[in-house]
Amino acid sequence: MSTKELSYIEDALSQEQFLQQQCEKAASSMTDPQLKQCVKQMANKHQQIFSQFFDLV
């Protein structure tokens, strides 16, 4: 794998991690239970994507 490809992989993993953290942070400050649950599901989905992508590499 080239250094450029590794850089792309690092960026993709970092983005998924960042999106998960932002969703968790947003969910923690929400008061609407339905909206909070939706954002928590988004955080879980980003965690799943991160894990699946990490396992591929």
mmCIF file of the C-alpha atoms, coordinates in Angstrom:
data_MODEL
# 
_entry.id   MODEL 
# 
loop_
_atom_site.group_PDB 
_atom_site.id 
_atom_site.type_symbol 
_atom_site.label_atom_id 
_atom_site.label_alt_id 
_atom_site.label_comp_id 
_atom_site.label_asym_id 
_atom_site.label_entity_id 
_atom_site.label_seq_id 
_atom_site.pdbx_PDB_ins_code 
_atom_site.Cartn_x 
_atom_site.Cartn_y 
_atom_site.Cartn_z 
_atom_site.occupancy 
_atom_site.B_iso_or_equiv 
_atom_site.pdbx_formal_charge 
_atom_site.auth_seq_id 
_atom_site.auth_comp_id 
_atom_site.auth_asym_id 
_atom_site.auth_atom_id 
_atom_site.pdbx_PDB_model_num 
ATOM 1  C CA . MET A 1 1  ? 0.000   0.000  0.000  1.00 0.00 ? 1  MET A CA 1 
ATOM 2  C CA . SER A 1 2  ? 1.353   3.410  -0.899 1.00 0.00 ? 2  SER A CA 1 
ATOM 3  C CA . THR A 1 3  ? 1.760   6.252  1.571  1.00 0.00 ? 3  THR A CA 1 
ATOM 4  C CA . LYS A 1 4  ? -0.982  8.152  -0.231 1.00 0.00 ? 4  LYS A CA 1 
ATOM 5  C CA . GLU A 1 5  ? -3.397  5.235  0.181  1.00 0.00 ? 5  GLU A CA 1 
ATOM 6  C CA . LEU A 1 6  ? -2.494  4.940  3.851  1.00 0.00 ? 6  LEU A CA 1 
ATOM 7  C CA . SER A 1 7  ? -3.131  8.649  4.235  1.00 0.00 ? 7  SER A CA 1 
ATOM 8  C CA . TYR A 1 8  ? -6.606  8.250  2.709  1.00 0.00 ? 8  TYR A CA 1 
ATOM 9  C CA . ILE A 1 9  ? -7.354  5.403  5.117  1.00 0.00 ? 9  ILE A CA 1 
ATOM 10 C CA . GLU A 1 10 ? -6.174  7.442  8.091  1.00 0.00 ? 10 GLU A CA 1 
ATOM 11 C CA . ASP A 1 11 ? -8.358  10.349 6.982  1.00 0.00 ? 11 ASP A CA 1 
ATOM 12 C CA . ALA A 1 12 ? -11.418 8.133  6.558  1.00 0.00 ? 12 ALA A CA 1 
ATOM 13 C CA . LEU A 1 13 ? -10.957 6.552  9.992  1.00 0.00 ? 13 LEU A CA 1 
ATOM 14 C CA . SER A 1 14 ? -10.383 9.949  11.582 1.00 0.00 ? 14 SER A CA 1 
ATOM 15 C CA . GLN A 1 15 ? -13.532 11.338 9.970  1.00 0.00 ? 15 GLN A CA 1 
ATOM 16 C CA . GLU A 1 16 ? -15.683 8.477  11.231 1.00 0.00 ? 16 GLU A CA 1 
ATOM 17 C CA . GLN A 1 17 ? -14.246 8.859  14.722 1.00 0.00 ? 17 GLN A CA 1 
ATOM 18 C CA . PHE A 1 18 ? -14.832 12.619 14.638 1.00 0.00 ? 18 PHE A CA 1 
ATOM 19 C CA . LEU A 1 19 ? -18.428 12.213 13.423 1.00 0.00 ? 19 LEU A CA 1 
ATOM 20 C CA . GLN A 1 20 ? -19.149 9.675  16.143 1.00 0.00 ? 20 GLN A CA 1 
ATOM 21 C CA . GLN A 1 21 ? -17.779 11.996 18.823 1.00 0.00 ? 21 GLN A CA 1 
ATOM 22 C CA . GLN A 1 22 ? -19.753 14.965 17.502 1.00 0.00 ? 22 GLN A CA 1 
ATOM 23 C CA . CYS A 1 23 ? -22.976 12.955 17.456 1.00 0.00 ? 23 CYS A CA 1 
ATOM 24 C CA . GLU A 1 24 ? -22.386 11.792 21.026 1.00 0.00 ? 24 GLU A CA 1 
ATOM 25 C CA . LYS A 1 25 ? -21.666 15.345 22.148 1.00 0.00 ? 25 LYS A CA 1 
ATOM 26 C CA . ALA A 1 26 ? -24.786 16.660 20.427 1.00 0.00 ? 26 ALA A CA 1 
ATOM 27 C CA . ALA A 1 27 ? -26.972 13.872 21.856 1.00 0.00 ? 27 ALA A CA 1 
ATOM 28 C CA . SER A 1 28 ? -25.788 14.593 25.379 1.00 0.00 ? 28 SER A CA 1 
ATOM 29 C CA . SER A 1 29 ? -27.090 18.156 25.178 1.00 0.00 ? 29 SER A CA 1 
ATOM 30 C CA . MET A 1 30 ? -30.494 17.330 23.657 1.00 0.00 ? 30 MET A CA 1 
ATOM 31 C CA . THR A 1 31 ? -33.711 17.291 25.627 1.00 0.00 ? 31 THR A CA 1 
ATOM 32 C CA . ASP A 1 32 ? -36.084 15.854 23.013 1.00 0.00 ? 32 ASP A CA 1 
ATOM 33 C CA . PRO A 1 33 ? -35.972 12.067 23.605 1.00 0.00 ? 33 PRO A CA 1 
ATOM 34 C CA . GLN A 1 34 ? -36.790 11.112 20.002 1.00 0.00 ? 34 GLN A CA 1 
ATOM 35 C CA . LEU A 1 35 ? -34.190 13.424 18.525 1.00 0.00 ? 35 LEU A CA 1 
ATOM 36 C CA . LYS A 1 36 ? -31.652 12.319 21.122 1.00 0.00 ? 36 LYS A CA 1 
ATOM 37 C CA . GLN A 1 37 ? -32.259 8.653  20.232 1.00 0.00 ? 37 GLN A CA 1 
ATOM 38 C CA . CYS A 1 38 ? -31.880 9.414  16.518 1.00 0.00 ? 38 CYS A CA 1 
ATOM 39 C CA . VAL A 1 39 ? -28.540 11.152 17.044 1.00 0.00 ? 39 VAL A CA 1 
ATOM 40 C CA . LYS A 1 40 ? -27.342 8.321  19.298 1.00 0.00 ? 40 LYS A CA 1 
ATOM 41 C CA . GLN A 1 41 ? -28.186 5.887  16.500 1.00 0.00 ? 41 GLN A CA 1 
ATOM 42 C CA . MET A 1 42 ? -26.111 8.007  14.118 1.00 0.00 ? 42 MET A CA 1 
ATOM 43 C CA . ALA A 1 43 ? -23.198 7.856  16.566 1.00 0.00 ? 43 ALA A CA 1 
ATOM 44 C CA . ASN A 1 44 ? -23.533 4.069  16.763 1.00 0.00 ? 44 ASN A CA 1 
ATOM 45 C CA . LYS A 1 45 ? -23.617 3.836  12.967 1.00 0.00 ? 45 LYS A CA 1 
ATOM 46 C CA . HIS A 1 46 ? -20.395 5.850  12.685 1.00 0.00 ? 46 HIS A CA 1 
ATOM 47 C CA . GLN A 1 47 ? -18.801 3.554  15.274 1.00 0.00 ? 47 GLN A CA 1 
ATOM 48 C CA . GLN A 1 48 ? -19.873 0.514  13.247 1.00 0.00 ? 48 GLN A CA 1 
ATOM 49 C CA . ILE A 1 49 ? -18.477 1.994  10.035 1.00 0.00 ? 49 ILE A CA 1 
ATOM 50 C CA . PHE A 1 50 ? -15.200 2.799  11.808 1.00 0.00 ? 50 PHE A CA 1 
ATOM 51 C CA . SER A 1 51 ? -14.934 -0.736 13.212 1.00 0.00 ? 51 SER A CA 1 
ATOM 52 C CA . GLN A 1 52 ? -15.766 -2.432 9.917  1.00 0.00 ? 52 GLN A CA 1 
ATOM 53 C CA . PHE A 1 53 ? -13.328 -0.262 7.989  1.00 0.00 ? 53 PHE A CA 1 
ATOM 54 C CA . PHE A 1 54 ? -10.608 -0.779 10.596 1.00 0.00 ? 54 PHE A CA 1 
ATOM 55 C CA . ASP A 1 55 ? -11.121 -4.548 10.461 1.00 0.00 ? 55 ASP A CA 1 
ATOM 56 C CA . LEU A 1 56 ? -10.678 -4.496 6.679  1.00 0.00 ? 56 LEU A CA 1 
ATOM 57 C CA . VAL A 1 57 ? -7.273  -2.895 6.981  1.00 0.00 ? 57 VAL A CA 1 
# 
